Structures are given as C-alpha cells and as structure tokens.
C-alpha cells in the first residue's frame, strides 16, 4: 500500500508528491489507486492570474503554458505560485485495494478535493480556456492515491457550479468554524470564494460583514443580495484598507479577517484591519508567510494568524448545502461562471 503516492515521485526518494519536482502519471494504476478520465481543470485563481500576466492574457499561450507544465512535471503545479487547482472527470478504473472499491463504480462523475499540485496528470489535448471561470477543457487522465479526497457530483446542481464551488470549499467551511455570533467580519476578495465566505458569515450570525475588492460591481452585487457592505479599493494598499474599515466599523476594526484575494501583497490590509486579539485567516495562495508574520510584528499587532486549510471535515457537504439553501448565492455564482 502507498496511500500518499510516494512511488509516483520521480528521482526524489522520500519526497511527497506535492513537494516533488516530477510525478509519474503512467499506466497501469497500482492496486490502491483510482484512475480518472479528465475533461475539466479548474485552475487555482492565483495560478490562473499569474499565467494570464505571464502570457499577456493570450488564450493560446496560456494553453501552451499549461501543456508545458504538465508535460514537464507530470502534474499541474504552477512553478511560480506553487498552486494547482482541482479537476472534474469520470472514473475509469478503481484499484481493488483503493478505499472506494465497491463503493464507486466506473462511469461515476467526480470532482477531486485535493490539489492538482499533487495529482499525477497526463494530457493528450488542451481544448479551450475560459478566463471568466478559470476553467480549462482538456482530455487526459489523472490518478488519485488512496488518501486523495473526491466527491461524486450531485445531480441537483449544475456541474460547472459544483466544480467552481468545490474548488474553494475549504474557505466557507473555515468561515463557519471561526465566525462567532455578533462578530465583525472583513472578507478581502469578492470573487467566488469571497462570495461564499460572505454568505456563510451572515448565516453564522456575523453582525457586520464587509467585502473589500478593487471591483466595484463585485462588491456591490454582494451588497444588493444582502451578504456584505461594499468597500472598494486596492487591497495591496494596507492603509487604504484600514481607513475604509475604520469608517465602516466606527473605529472598532474587525474580529475576523478572511483573505481570499488572488493577488500578492494583500497581507497588511488584513493585519491593520483586525482588532487586538482578533483572527486573520489567510486563504489566498498568493499569501507570503514572511510578509504576514513580520508585518504583524512590525505594526505591533497581537492577532491570531491562521493559514487556511483546503480540507476541513465536511467542507464539500457544507458548501453544496449552502448553495442549495441560498438561491441568491447560487444564481450569483452561476452568472459569474457562465
């Protein structure tokens, strides 16, 4: 048994697949692995933005960059951001010693809940790319280890919506865990992850939810739906964030800050905006640990700094149920992902 896929690492004994330079995605699969026919990649937003910048937004060049990464590394792990994303596919084969053997049958439609940065992947074709949803249509196969989390797609929600939501389902799950009734909450970033976090914060009893983003339409849309108060500005400008939050909270600052921005250098805005003893949850793959740790020290802020874990027990179920019970949120994400 090889539950963590060590045997798939090329030339680096004892290194786990996520830290490895290259993975072996060749067939056949081992007895404790699961084989998927892949048709869609949902690229992590920080990685997608970096690739857009690198290629000047050219779809053809972005597709070639993705082909090149997968060809060289045997997985989709952006060499700049270190992040990957998740995928959608169909089960082709389940090894007899895989935990899902007998429970999941070939032909089942599934979404992975582990990063593409550790998933052996081989692409035969990259067909198209959608910058609006960070989604790439492909043909190829992927391999899940015994420890690799996945979920069968529900039949009552559109596949595209499910894929987009599950890609960030750890964020609303940890929002539910850390929001206390009556709390003031700031969400930096108003994309799909930010929208899910704002909606969950409201459901968890937050007294005030602020959504901060450079996109006025994005935050105003959340405000119109009753999920957050809109704050418009550049999150990389920490003092601007602080002043906006001070105005919105009457100087009280926030009990919890959730950073889901897809750009770098947004750490200070959250650190300045949290009250003493509050919590900053960094859920962005663009987060710099030195910037966060040294930044808090530099401004003398005694706050709890947490790194968002993409896995939280029950995170997929919570996020899908949130979409079912919040039709306005579902419609918002469907419009954004069209």
BELLINDA-V528987 format. One record per backbone hydrogen bond with DSSP energy under -1.0 kcal/mol. NH is the residue of the N-H (numbers start at 1). CO is the residue of the C=O. If there is no record, write none. Layout:
# BELLINDA-V528987
NH;CO + NH;CO
This chain:
# BELLINDA-V528987
5;2 + 8;5 + 9;6 + 10;22 + 15;12 + 20;16 + 23;73 + 24;8 + 33;30 + 34;144 + 35;93 + 36;142 + 37;90 + 38;140 + 39;88 + 40;88 + 41;136 + 42;86 + 43;134 + 44;84 + 48;44 + 49;45 + 50;46 + 51;47 + 52;48 + 53;49 + 54;50 + 55;51 + 57;52 + 58;55 + 62;58 + 63;59 + 64;60 + 65;61 + 66;62 + 67;63 + 68;64 + 69;65 + 70;66 + 71;67 + 72;68 + 73;69 + 74;70 + 78;83 + 82;78 + 86;42 + 88;40 + 89;110 + 90;37 + 91;108 + 92;35 + 93;35 + 95;33 + 97;31 + 98;95 + 101;98 + 103;100 + 104;100 + 107;91 + 108;105 + 110;89 + 111;151 + 112;87 + 113;149 + 116;85 + 118;115 + 121;74 + 122;141 + 124;139 + 125;139 + 127;137 + 128;137 + 130;135 + 134;130 + 135;130 + 136;41 + 137;128 + 138;39 + 139;125 + 141;122 + 142;36 + 143;120 + 144;34 + 147;3 + 148;145 + 151;111 + 153;109 + 162;158 + 163;159 + 164;160 + 165;161 + 166;162 + 167;163 + 168;165 + 169;166 + 171;168 + 173;169 + 174;170 + 175;171 + 176;172 + 177;173 + 178;174 + 179;175 + 182;205 + 183;180 + 185;208 + 186;256 + 187;210 + 188;258 + 189;212 + 195;191 + 196;192 + 197;193 + 198;194 + 199;195 + 200;196 + 201;197 + 202;198 + 203;199 + 204;200 + 205;202 + 206;201 + 207;183 + 208;183 + 210;185 + 211;229 + 212;187 + 213;231 + 219;215 + 220;216 + 221;217 + 222;218 + 223;219 + 224;220 + 225;221 + 226;223 + 227;222 + 229;209 + 231;211 + 233;213 + 237;234 + 238;236 + 241;237 + 242;238 + 243;239 + 244;240 + 245;241 + 246;242 + 247;243 + 248;244 + 249;245 + 251;246 + 252;249 + 254;273 + 255;184 + 256;184 + 257;279 + 258;186 + 259;281 + 260;188 + 271;267 + 272;268 + 273;269 + 275;254 + 277;302 + 278;275 + 279;255 + 280;304 + 281;257 + 282;306 + 283;259 + 287;284 + 292;288 + 293;289 + 294;290 + 295;291 + 296;292 + 297;293 + 298;294 + 299;295 + 301;296 + 303;301 + 304;278 + 306;280 + 308;282 + 315;312 + 318;314 + 319;315 + 320;316 + 321;317 + 322;318 + 323;319 + 324;320 + 325;321 + 326;322 + 330;326 + 331;327 + 332;328 + 333;329 + 334;330 + 335;331 + 336;332 + 337;333
